[in-house]
Amino acid sequence: MLKFSIILNSSITMIIMILNFIFKIYLSREFSQENLVIYYTIIDIFSIISRIFIGYKDALTTIYNQTNHKLKILRTWTVFFVTVIMISSFIIIPLSFNYYLLEKIENLQIHWWYISLLFVSINLVSYYSYIFLVTKHYKLISINDILKTLSYIFMILFLYLVVEMNADYKTLIFASIFSNIIILSYLIFKQHKFLPRYSFIRLVNFKFTSFKDDTNKNFIRLTIIASSNYFIYGLLLFAPIYTMLNYGTTNELAQFQVVARSIYFALISVFSWPLGRFMFPEFSSLIANKQYDKLKHLRNKFIKILLMFAFIVILGCWLLSKMVIAYVFPIEYINSYKMLNILIIALPFVMYQNFSESIIKAVGDYKTNLIIKSSGILSYVIGYLFLNEILEIELSSIYSFVIGMLTIFLLSLYYENKIKKSWNKI
């Protein structure tokens, strides 16, 4: 089941990557660099804000697999979700918008209400996706992924070509809102069909469900630790953008966001995120049942495939990236191939780190993951100060990002091996 789910999700994500890549080319030709930078910067801010509380999905997966009161833990999770979404939408986003984005981005003329509405719609889609994930409806998740992409592309084309809205960031924001509403309607329909006992009406409450043990406390504890982990990791992902936004040029930031980072994260989406998404719940079950030999067998096969993959992808990128980018993107994006050639080095290490992290989370050692991710952002800061201030190397923020990712990989591998040694003693 795990192998099929990963192959299915990776195949669909490959299709999504191709669609997104083609559409990014279209957007880069129709929309100005400034408008694309504004839109993608807003989405990146969302990512940072979401990481303040997104650890609830890991806490939910861990406790859901350990408890017999599955409906009750979903109710606790729903109360937490609604609370943090309200706080984020009406406090954090307005503050971030008025006191950061308006100062950093020129010509930003949209009311924060629309930004909050986009944030709510994105997270409601995620809410239903997590329910299907913990209940192991993996096929529905894969279908949902491709529908989100198709819906987003359709809404942009509809608003831009049919409604004739301007080629600016507002069109992209409105398209994202309408797209998420469409997907949300689909997910609610599927939940009513496959998981009627987990409907939102049955799950929503005004207080945490009571347990006879410390389940609620464990959920909150794991959520805080896991969220801290995600937030710090998000700082690392956002660090090059922050550096370019404050110390670089609009052209440099556009090259990174529109081309280099987009292609890199598209590859991550295809080859890495499906691993983390499906490995974690499956590894949780294997470790809970003490099926360590099966886990070791999966690891050996994964390493062999990863080594071959790394050689092909890195070499292929170094040989072809400049030619491909020059052919499909406008001339102002040509130098982004240099950024991509640096970023691609981190890809196989990020993929294996997903494997190690899934094991660490599956045994409930969230504090270790927090230490690992904190070391990654610290490595970025030290690396950037050394490369940029002392050596004055070009694209030092990109090199520093890779250094941070390599640090996370090495520490994850170290702790994974410690866990495996403890299994040998059992």
C-alpha beads as a LAMMPS data file, in Angstrom:
LAMMPS data file: protein, C-alpha beads

426 atoms
425 bonds

1 atom types
1 bond types

-500.0 500.0 xlo xhi
-500.0 500.0 ylo yhi
-500.0 500.0 zlo zhi

Masses

1 110.0

Atoms # bond

1 1 1 0.000 0.000 0.000
2 1 1 2.817 2.409 0.882
3 1 1 4.695 1.725 -2.358
4 1 1 1.556 2.144 -4.475
5 1 1 0.575 5.353 -2.661
6 1 1 4.027 6.909 -3.136
7 1 1 4.219 5.918 -6.822
8 1 1 0.678 7.187 -7.469
9 1 1 1.239 10.464 -5.660
10 1 1 4.647 10.993 -7.257
11 1 1 3.230 10.273 -10.733
12 1 1 0.379 12.711 -10.237
13 1 1 2.748 15.269 -8.743
14 1 1 4.951 14.856 -11.824
15 1 1 1.972 15.789 -13.979
16 1 1 1.291 18.725 -11.659
17 1 1 4.922 19.829 -11.910
18 1 1 4.778 19.817 -15.711
19 1 1 1.492 21.756 -15.716
20 1 1 2.836 24.262 -13.207
21 1 1 6.067 24.654 -15.138
22 1 1 4.235 25.360 -18.389
23 1 1 1.885 27.735 -16.619
24 1 1 4.764 29.534 -14.881
25 1 1 6.214 30.198 -18.332
26 1 1 2.863 31.636 -19.389
27 1 1 2.638 33.815 -16.272
28 1 1 6.210 35.064 -16.705
29 1 1 5.269 36.281 -20.193
30 1 1 1.892 37.806 -19.304
31 1 1 2.496 39.151 -15.770
32 1 1 5.280 41.540 -14.787
33 1 1 8.106 40.554 -12.441
34 1 1 6.776 42.968 -9.838
35 1 1 3.308 41.400 -9.760
36 1 1 4.670 37.864 -9.586
37 1 1 7.043 38.847 -6.773
38 1 1 4.144 40.353 -4.789
39 1 1 1.954 37.265 -5.190
40 1 1 4.641 34.704 -4.374
41 1 1 5.904 36.755 -1.434
42 1 1 2.383 36.782 0.043
43 1 1 2.187 32.997 -0.375
44 1 1 5.580 32.652 1.328
45 1 1 4.361 34.784 4.247
46 1 1 1.371 32.428 4.523
47 1 1 3.736 29.506 4.687
48 1 1 5.644 31.069 7.574
49 1 1 2.440 31.923 9.481
50 1 1 0.999 28.425 8.956
51 1 1 4.157 26.864 10.338
52 1 1 3.469 28.509 13.700
53 1 1 0.735 25.914 14.282
54 1 1 1.022 23.329 11.492
55 1 1 2.591 20.794 13.865
56 1 1 -0.937 19.726 14.770
57 1 1 -0.966 17.461 11.712
58 1 1 2.001 15.479 13.037
59 1 1 0.562 15.410 16.552
60 1 1 -2.740 14.203 15.108
61 1 1 -1.060 11.436 13.091
62 1 1 0.944 10.194 16.079
63 1 1 -1.948 10.195 18.581
64 1 1 -4.561 9.016 16.058
65 1 1 -2.517 5.839 15.495
66 1 1 -2.042 5.309 19.234
67 1 1 -5.562 5.897 20.561
68 1 1 -8.800 3.949 20.252
69 1 1 -10.824 7.179 20.617
70 1 1 -10.258 8.392 17.075
71 1 1 -13.403 10.524 16.789
72 1 1 -12.602 12.262 20.073
73 1 1 -9.054 13.168 19.089
74 1 1 -10.352 14.570 15.785
75 1 1 -12.727 16.762 17.785
76 1 1 -9.855 18.065 19.904
77 1 1 -7.877 18.709 16.739
78 1 1 -10.801 20.592 15.139
79 1 1 -11.168 22.925 18.136
80 1 1 -7.453 23.687 17.979
81 1 1 -7.598 24.227 14.211
82 1 1 -10.521 26.665 14.325
83 1 1 -8.885 28.636 17.146
84 1 1 -5.534 29.127 15.449
85 1 1 -7.092 29.947 12.070
86 1 1 -9.191 32.690 13.657
87 1 1 -6.190 34.140 15.514
88 1 1 -4.034 34.022 12.383
89 1 1 -6.686 35.529 10.115
90 1 1 -7.743 38.432 12.330
91 1 1 -4.557 39.224 14.252
92 1 1 -1.349 37.840 12.710
93 1 1 -2.140 38.485 9.040
94 1 1 -3.354 42.091 9.501
95 1 1 -0.238 42.883 11.539
96 1 1 2.077 41.202 9.011
97 1 1 0.321 42.936 6.127
98 1 1 0.235 46.448 7.573
99 1 1 3.609 46.509 9.324
100 1 1 5.778 44.365 7.027
101 1 1 4.417 43.792 3.520
102 1 1 3.243 47.364 2.955
103 1 1 6.699 48.632 3.913
104 1 1 8.705 46.093 1.922
105 1 1 6.620 45.888 -1.262
106 1 1 5.851 48.934 -3.349
107 1 1 2.493 49.291 -5.142
108 1 1 0.757 46.799 -2.841
109 1 1 -2.846 47.974 -3.004
110 1 1 -5.262 45.361 -1.709
111 1 1 -7.241 45.111 1.527
112 1 1 -5.976 42.648 4.116
113 1 1 -9.437 41.036 4.218
114 1 1 -8.742 39.386 0.868
115 1 1 -5.412 38.116 2.136
116 1 1 -7.082 36.632 5.228
117 1 1 -9.814 35.043 3.096
118 1 1 -7.151 33.398 0.943
119 1 1 -5.392 32.137 4.065
120 1 1 -8.622 30.645 5.471
121 1 1 -9.510 28.938 2.184
122 1 1 -6.045 27.382 1.865
123 1 1 -6.133 26.020 5.400
124 1 1 -9.686 24.663 5.160
125 1 1 -8.568 22.608 2.165
126 1 1 -5.611 21.382 4.244
127 1 1 -7.971 20.508 7.121
128 1 1 -9.952 18.042 5.026
129 1 1 -6.785 16.719 3.380
130 1 1 -5.372 15.790 6.813
131 1 1 -8.544 13.883 7.687
132 1 1 -8.178 11.805 4.528
133 1 1 -4.473 11.347 5.294
134 1 1 -4.848 9.939 8.822
135 1 1 -7.689 7.691 7.660
136 1 1 -5.371 6.499 4.850
137 1 1 -7.499 7.530 1.877
138 1 1 -4.328 8.112 -0.100
139 1 1 -5.939 7.918 -3.530
140 1 1 -8.284 10.787 -2.694
141 1 1 -5.310 12.891 -1.609
142 1 1 -3.597 12.330 -4.953
143 1 1 -6.773 13.221 -6.842
144 1 1 -7.152 16.320 -4.694
145 1 1 -3.593 17.421 -5.537
146 1 1 -4.154 17.421 -9.285
147 1 1 -7.605 19.001 -8.984
148 1 1 -6.101 21.893 -6.998
149 1 1 -3.647 22.607 -9.793
150 1 1 -6.226 22.332 -12.569
151 1 1 -8.699 24.479 -10.663
152 1 1 -6.067 27.159 -9.983
153 1 1 -4.970 27.316 -13.629
154 1 1 -8.578 27.395 -14.839
155 1 1 -9.552 30.242 -12.504
156 1 1 -6.580 32.411 -13.518
157 1 1 -7.331 31.908 -17.208
158 1 1 -11.025 32.543 -16.605
159 1 1 -10.495 35.781 -14.686
160 1 1 -7.739 37.030 -16.986
161 1 1 -9.066 36.013 -20.428
162 1 1 -12.842 35.824 -19.949
163 1 1 -13.577 38.353 -17.199
164 1 1 -10.630 40.426 -18.525
165 1 1 -9.137 41.337 -15.159
166 1 1 -5.722 42.999 -15.194
167 1 1 -2.489 41.018 -15.375
168 1 1 -1.593 41.752 -11.769
169 1 1 -1.281 40.106 -8.358
170 1 1 -4.949 40.789 -7.491
171 1 1 -6.074 38.477 -10.285
172 1 1 -3.784 35.739 -8.948
173 1 1 -5.098 36.189 -5.398
174 1 1 -8.771 36.119 -6.432
175 1 1 -8.131 33.073 -8.623
176 1 1 -6.525 31.267 -5.677
177 1 1 -9.519 32.058 -3.428
178 1 1 -12.089 30.795 -5.949
179 1 1 -9.956 27.746 -6.711
180 1 1 -9.772 26.761 -3.045
181 1 1 -13.532 27.187 -2.650
182 1 1 -14.077 24.764 -5.542
183 1 1 -11.689 22.191 -4.055
184 1 1 -13.212 22.619 -0.602
185 1 1 -16.664 21.820 -2.007
186 1 1 -15.254 18.665 -3.601
187 1 1 -13.582 17.536 -0.364
188 1 1 -16.715 18.130 1.710
189 1 1 -18.675 16.013 -0.776
190 1 1 -16.080 13.204 -0.589
191 1 1 -16.011 13.319 3.198
192 1 1 -19.795 13.015 3.342
193 1 1 -19.520 9.987 1.052
194 1 1 -16.545 8.128 2.573
195 1 1 -16.313 9.460 6.144
196 1 1 -19.802 10.600 7.220
197 1 1 -18.985 10.095 10.907
198 1 1 -16.127 12.594 10.567
199 1 1 -18.227 15.441 9.162
200 1 1 -17.278 18.956 10.268
201 1 1 -20.607 19.396 12.077
202 1 1 -19.880 16.339 14.230
203 1 1 -16.292 17.391 14.866
204 1 1 -16.700 21.080 15.638
205 1 1 -16.971 21.987 19.312
206 1 1 -16.228 24.887 21.638
207 1 1 -13.827 23.056 23.932
208 1 1 -11.420 20.138 23.893
209 1 1 -12.988 16.704 24.197
210 1 1 -12.369 15.163 27.617
211 1 1 -10.209 12.048 27.951
212 1 1 -9.557 9.885 31.006
213 1 1 -5.813 10.107 30.376
214 1 1 -3.414 12.865 29.227
215 1 1 -4.312 12.659 25.531
216 1 1 -5.223 16.340 25.254
217 1 1 -2.042 17.433 27.033
218 1 1 0.043 15.161 24.812
219 1 1 -1.655 16.559 21.714
220 1 1 -0.921 20.160 22.728
221 1 1 2.653 19.296 23.760
222 1 1 3.414 17.482 20.507
223 1 1 1.723 20.243 18.502
224 1 1 3.840 22.965 20.099
225 1 1 7.072 21.044 19.606
226 1 1 6.245 19.956 16.034
227 1 1 5.049 23.470 15.112
228 1 1 8.277 24.951 16.441
229 1 1 10.068 22.436 14.246
230 1 1 8.074 23.428 11.148
231 1 1 8.383 27.139 11.897
232 1 1 12.155 27.027 12.225
233 1 1 12.411 24.926 9.066
234 1 1 10.156 27.480 7.374
235 1 1 12.562 30.228 8.386
236 1 1 15.286 28.350 6.540
237 1 1 13.087 27.989 3.434
238 1 1 12.207 31.684 3.602
239 1 1 15.729 32.873 4.466
240 1 1 16.998 33.393 0.875
241 1 1 13.801 35.311 0.038
242 1 1 14.159 37.492 3.118
243 1 1 17.797 38.172 2.256
244 1 1 17.001 39.125 -1.343
245 1 1 13.929 41.141 -0.316
246 1 1 16.014 43.257 2.046
247 1 1 19.455 43.276 0.412
248 1 1 18.950 42.227 -3.190
249 1 1 17.143 43.508 -6.279
250 1 1 13.640 42.840 -7.623
251 1 1 15.161 41.101 -10.644
252 1 1 17.235 38.769 -8.468
253 1 1 14.229 37.952 -6.284
254 1 1 12.044 37.319 -9.337
255 1 1 14.653 34.972 -10.851
256 1 1 14.716 33.025 -7.606
257 1 1 10.967 32.880 -6.932
258 1 1 9.583 32.514 -10.440
259 1 1 12.183 30.132 -11.888
260 1 1 14.894 28.616 -9.663
261 1 1 12.904 28.125 -6.472
262 1 1 9.787 27.093 -8.397
263 1 1 11.616 24.361 -10.304
264 1 1 13.469 23.204 -7.192
265 1 1 10.286 22.987 -5.114
266 1 1 8.487 21.308 -7.993
267 1 1 11.145 18.578 -7.860
268 1 1 10.787 18.455 -4.081
269 1 1 7.024 18.104 -4.530
270 1 1 7.438 15.162 -6.885
271 1 1 10.308 13.274 -5.307
272 1 1 10.398 14.298 -1.640
273 1 1 7.070 15.470 -0.191
274 1 1 5.175 12.273 -1.150
275 1 1 7.798 10.349 0.802
276 1 1 7.300 12.385 3.963
277 1 1 3.528 12.520 3.514
278 1 1 3.040 8.742 3.328
279 1 1 6.124 7.439 5.149
280 1 1 5.248 9.083 8.444
281 1 1 1.816 7.468 9.008
282 1 1 3.077 4.110 7.685
283 1 1 6.274 4.207 9.763
284 1 1 4.183 5.086 12.818
285 1 1 2.172 1.901 12.297
286 1 1 5.280 -0.248 11.660
287 1 1 7.089 1.042 14.743
288 1 1 3.980 0.719 16.902
289 1 1 3.804 -2.956 15.816
290 1 1 7.596 -3.392 16.211
291 1 1 8.076 -4.399 12.562
292 1 1 11.652 -3.119 12.490
293 1 1 12.951 -5.572 9.887
294 1 1 10.410 -4.374 7.338
295 1 1 11.496 -0.793 7.985
296 1 1 15.175 -1.688 7.505
297 1 1 14.333 -3.433 4.232
298 1 1 12.521 -0.324 2.975
299 1 1 15.533 1.800 3.891
300 1 1 18.007 -0.351 1.944
301 1 1 15.873 -0.239 -1.202
302 1 1 15.352 3.494 -0.821
303 1 1 19.091 4.244 -0.581
304 1 1 19.884 2.300 -3.777
305 1 1 17.207 4.138 -5.749
306 1 1 18.205 7.488 -4.274
307 1 1 21.875 7.177 -5.280
308 1 1 20.950 6.472 -8.900
309 1 1 18.384 9.260 -8.905
310 1 1 20.825 11.818 -7.458
311 1 1 23.439 11.144 -10.140
312 1 1 20.956 11.479 -13.024
313 1 1 19.114 14.568 -11.763
314 1 1 22.129 16.623 -10.657
315 1 1 24.152 15.882 -13.786
316 1 1 21.130 16.500 -16.017
317 1 1 20.443 19.849 -14.349
318 1 1 24.038 21.028 -14.642
319 1 1 24.132 20.139 -18.349
320 1 1 20.686 21.340 -19.465
321 1 1 19.341 24.005 -17.085
322 1 1 20.805 27.042 -18.875
323 1 1 19.613 25.899 -22.285
324 1 1 16.094 25.013 -21.092
325 1 1 15.563 28.216 -19.096
326 1 1 16.876 30.365 -21.944
327 1 1 14.494 28.648 -24.351
328 1 1 11.251 28.803 -22.338
329 1 1 11.547 31.903 -20.098
330 1 1 11.958 35.582 -21.023
331 1 1 15.549 36.815 -21.251
332 1 1 15.431 38.622 -17.872
333 1 1 15.246 35.225 -16.137
334 1 1 18.295 33.655 -17.825
335 1 1 20.675 33.874 -14.854
336 1 1 18.323 31.870 -12.674
337 1 1 20.003 28.700 -13.982
338 1 1 22.960 29.500 -11.697
339 1 1 20.658 29.484 -8.665
340 1 1 19.004 26.236 -9.757
341 1 1 22.350 24.484 -10.273
342 1 1 23.256 25.295 -6.676
343 1 1 19.855 24.336 -5.231
344 1 1 19.747 20.981 -7.015
345 1 1 22.672 19.706 -4.907
346 1 1 20.425 19.678 -1.840
347 1 1 17.609 17.643 -3.444
348 1 1 18.796 14.050 -2.705
349 1 1 19.794 15.016 0.838
350 1 1 16.351 16.525 1.465
351 1 1 14.761 13.336 0.136
352 1 1 16.682 11.107 2.515
353 1 1 16.132 13.530 5.385
354 1 1 12.389 12.914 4.921
355 1 1 13.029 9.230 5.598
356 1 1 15.058 9.927 8.742
357 1 1 12.616 12.541 10.009
358 1 1 9.664 10.178 9.557
359 1 1 11.373 7.636 11.809
360 1 1 12.269 10.244 14.423
361 1 1 8.698 11.590 14.488
362 1 1 7.213 8.089 14.495
363 1 1 8.956 7.313 17.799
364 1 1 7.626 10.607 19.167
365 1 1 11.010 12.338 19.464
366 1 1 9.842 15.764 18.304
367 1 1 12.379 17.614 20.442
368 1 1 15.215 16.053 18.475
369 1 1 13.689 17.273 15.211
370 1 1 13.453 20.738 16.726
371 1 1 17.167 20.681 17.578
372 1 1 17.997 19.473 14.068
373 1 1 16.007 22.189 12.291
374 1 1 17.376 24.862 14.629
375 1 1 20.888 23.740 13.696
376 1 1 19.928 24.128 10.022
377 1 1 18.877 27.771 10.358
378 1 1 21.959 28.477 12.498
379 1 1 24.122 26.973 9.749
380 1 1 22.425 29.250 7.214
381 1 1 23.169 32.382 9.254
382 1 1 26.798 31.427 9.875
383 1 1 27.263 30.348 6.263
384 1 1 25.753 33.558 4.891
385 1 1 27.840 35.804 7.127
386 1 1 30.999 33.942 6.135
387 1 1 30.294 33.656 2.394
388 1 1 28.774 37.100 1.900
389 1 1 30.577 39.327 4.390
390 1 1 34.035 37.719 4.385
391 1 1 34.433 35.915 1.047
392 1 1 31.903 38.134 -0.820
393 1 1 30.713 35.224 -2.947
394 1 1 27.922 35.821 -5.466
395 1 1 24.595 34.101 -4.610
396 1 1 25.841 33.467 -1.076
397 1 1 22.254 33.185 0.198
398 1 1 21.660 30.188 -2.111
399 1 1 24.904 28.472 -1.075
400 1 1 24.025 29.098 2.578
401 1 1 20.613 27.510 2.028
402 1 1 22.299 24.330 0.743
403 1 1 24.648 24.370 3.744
404 1 1 21.621 24.536 6.054
405 1 1 19.967 21.592 4.292
406 1 1 23.132 19.494 4.450
407 1 1 23.401 20.186 8.188
408 1 1 19.823 18.976 8.701
409 1 1 20.527 15.836 6.641
410 1 1 23.658 14.898 8.601
411 1 1 22.044 15.386 12.007
412 1 1 18.879 13.505 10.957
413 1 1 20.992 10.603 9.746
414 1 1 22.920 10.567 13.030
415 1 1 19.770 10.372 15.171
416 1 1 18.160 7.830 12.867
417 1 1 21.144 5.536 13.401
418 1 1 20.844 5.990 17.160
419 1 1 17.213 4.878 17.007
420 1 1 18.099 1.837 14.889
421 1 1 20.760 0.796 17.399
422 1 1 18.148 0.874 20.154
423 1 1 16.011 -1.552 18.124
424 1 1 18.916 -4.016 17.925
425 1 1 18.964 -4.169 21.717
426 1 1 15.323 -5.229 21.903

Bonds

1 1 1 2
2 1 2 3
3 1 3 4
4 1 4 5
5 1 5 6
6 1 6 7
7 1 7 8
8 1 8 9
9 1 9 10
10 1 10 11
11 1 11 12
12 1 12 13
13 1 13 14
14 1 14 15
15 1 15 16
16 1 16 17
17 1 17 18
18 1 18 19
19 1 19 20
20 1 20 21
21 1 21 22
22 1 22 23
23 1 23 24
24 1 24 25
25 1 25 26
26 1 26 27
27 1 27 28
28 1 28 29
29 1 29 30
30 1 30 31
31 1 31 32
32 1 32 33
33 1 33 34
34 1 34 35
35 1 35 36
36 1 36 37
37 1 37 38
38 1 38 39
39 1 39 40
40 1 40 41
41 1 41 42
42 1 42 43
43 1 43 44
44 1 44 45
45 1 45 46
46 1 46 47
47 1 47 48
48 1 48 49
49 1 49 50
50 1 50 51
51 1 51 52
52 1 52 53
53 1 53 54
54 1 54 55
55 1 55 56
56 1 56 57
57 1 57 58
58 1 58 59
59 1 59 60
60 1 60 61
61 1 61 62
62 1 62 63
63 1 63 64
64 1 64 65
65 1 65 66
66 1 66 67
67 1 67 68
68 1 68 69
69 1 69 70
70 1 70 71
71 1 71 72
72 1 72 73
73 1 73 74
74 1 74 75
75 1 75 76
76 1 76 77
77 1 77 78
78 1 78 79
79 1 79 80
80 1 80 81
81 1 81 82
82 1 82 83
83 1 83 84
84 1 84 85
85 1 85 86
86 1 86 87
87 1 87 88
88 1 88 89
89 1 89 90
90 1 90 91
91 1 91 92
92 1 92 93
93 1 93 94
94 1 94 95
95 1 95 96
96 1 96 97
97 1 97 98
98 1 98 99
99 1 99 100
100 1 100 101
101 1 101 102
102 1 102 103
103 1 103 104
104 1 104 105
105 1 105 106
106 1 106 107
107 1 107 108
108 1 108 109
109 1 109 110
110 1 110 111
111 1 111 112
112 1 112 113
113 1 113 114
114 1 114 115
115 1 115 116
116 1 116 117
117 1 117 118
118 1 118 119
119 1 119 120
120 1 120 121
121 1 121 122
122 1 122 123
123 1 123 124
124 1 124 125
125 1 125 126
126 1 126 127
127 1 127 128
128 1 128 129
129 1 129 130
130 1 130 131
131 1 131 132
132 1 132 133
133 1 133 134
134 1 134 135
135 1 135 136
136 1 136 137
137 1 137 138
138 1 138 139
139 1 139 140
140 1 140 141
141 1 141 142
142 1 142 143
143 1 143 144
144 1 144 145
145 1 145 146
146 1 146 147
147 1 147 148
148 1 148 149
149 1 149 150
150 1 150 151
151 1 151 152
152 1 152 153
153 1 153 154
154 1 154 155
155 1 155 156
156 1 156 157
157 1 157 158
158 1 158 159
159 1 159 160
160 1 160 161
161 1 161 162
162 1 162 163
163 1 163 164
164 1 164 165
165 1 165 166
166 1 166 167
167 1 167 168
168 1 168 169
169 1 169 170
170 1 170 171
171 1 171 172
172 1 172 173
173 1 173 174
174 1 174 175
175 1 175 176
176 1 176 177
177 1 177 178
178 1 178 179
179 1 179 180
180 1 180 181
181 1 181 182
182 1 182 183
183 1 183 184
184 1 184 185
185 1 185 186
186 1 186 187
187 1 187 188
188 1 188 189
189 1 189 190
190 1 190 191
191 1 191 192
192 1 192 193
193 1 193 194
194 1 194 195
195 1 195 196
196 1 196 197
197 1 197 198
198 1 198 199
199 1 199 200
200 1 200 201
201 1 201 202
202 1 202 203
203 1 203 204
204 1 204 205
205 1 205 206
206 1 206 207
207 1 207 208
208 1 208 209
209 1 209 210
210 1 210 211
211 1 211 212
212 1 212 213
213 1 213 214
214 1 214 215
215 1 215 216
216 1 216 217
217 1 217 218
218 1 218 219
219 1 219 220
220 1 220 221
221 1 221 222
222 1 222 223
223 1 223 224
224 1 224 225
225 1 225 226
226 1 226 227
227 1 227 228
228 1 228 229
229 1 229 230
230 1 230 231
231 1 231 232
232 1 232 233
233 1 233 234
234 1 234 235
235 1 235 236
236 1 236 237
237 1 237 238
238 1 238 239
239 1 239 240
240 1 240 241
241 1 241 242
242 1 242 243
243 1 243 244
244 1 244 245
245 1 245 246
246 1 246 247
247 1 247 248
248 1 248 249
249 1 249 250
250 1 250 251
251 1 251 252
252 1 252 253
253 1 253 254
254 1 254 255
255 1 255 256
256 1 256 257
257 1 257 258
258 1 258 259
259 1 259 260
260 1 260 261
261 1 261 262
262 1 262 263
263 1 263 264
264 1 264 265
265 1 265 266
266 1 266 267
267 1 267 268
268 1 268 269
269 1 269 270
270 1 270 271
271 1 271 272
272 1 272 273
273 1 273 274
274 1 274 275
275 1 275 276
276 1 276 277
277 1 277 278
278 1 278 279
279 1 279 280
280 1 280 281
281 1 281 282
282 1 282 283
283 1 283 284
284 1 284 285
285 1 285 286
286 1 286 287
287 1 287 288
288 1 288 289
289 1 289 290
290 1 290 291
291 1 291 292
292 1 292 293
293 1 293 294
294 1 294 295
295 1 295 296
296 1 296 297
297 1 297 298
298 1 298 299
299 1 299 300
300 1 300 301
301 1 301 302
302 1 302 303
303 1 303 304
304 1 304 305
305 1 305 306
306 1 306 307
307 1 307 308
308 1 308 309
309 1 309 310
310 1 310 311
311 1 311 312
312 1 312 313
313 1 313 314
314 1 314 315
315 1 315 316
316 1 316 317
317 1 317 318
318 1 318 319
319 1 319 320
320 1 320 321
321 1 321 322
322 1 322 323
323 1 323 324
324 1 324 325
325 1 325 326
326 1 326 327
327 1 327 328
328 1 328 329
329 1 329 330
330 1 330 331
331 1 331 332
332 1 332 333
333 1 333 334
334 1 334 335
335 1 335 336
336 1 336 337
337 1 337 338
338 1 338 339
339 1 339 340
340 1 340 341
341 1 341 342
342 1 342 343
343 1 343 344
344 1 344 345
345 1 345 346
346 1 346 347
347 1 347 348
348 1 348 349
349 1 349 350
350 1 350 351
351 1 351 352
352 1 352 353
353 1 353 354
354 1 354 355
355 1 355 356
356 1 356 357
357 1 357 358
358 1 358 359
359 1 359 360
360 1 360 361
361 1 361 362
362 1 362 363
363 1 363 364
364 1 364 365
365 1 365 366
366 1 366 367
367 1 367 368
368 1 368 369
369 1 369 370
370 1 370 371
371 1 371 372
372 1 372 373
373 1 373 374
374 1 374 375
375 1 375 376
376 1 376 377
377 1 377 378
378 1 378 379
379 1 379 380
380 1 380 381
381 1 381 382
382 1 382 383
383 1 383 384
384 1 384 385
385 1 385 386
386 1 386 387
387 1 387 388
388 1 388 389
389 1 389 390
390 1 390 391
391 1 391 392
392 1 392 393
393 1 393 394
394 1 394 395
395 1 395 396
396 1 396 397
397 1 397 398
398 1 398 399
399 1 399 400
400 1 400 401
401 1 401 402
402 1 402 403
403 1 403 404
404 1 404 405
405 1 405 406
406 1 406 407
407 1 407 408
408 1 408 409
409 1 409 410
410 1 410 411
411 1 411 412
412 1 412 413
413 1 413 414
414 1 414 415
415 1 415 416
416 1 416 417
417 1 417 418
418 1 418 419
419 1 419 420
420 1 420 421
421 1 421 422
422 1 422 423
423 1 423 424
424 1 424 425
425 1 425 426
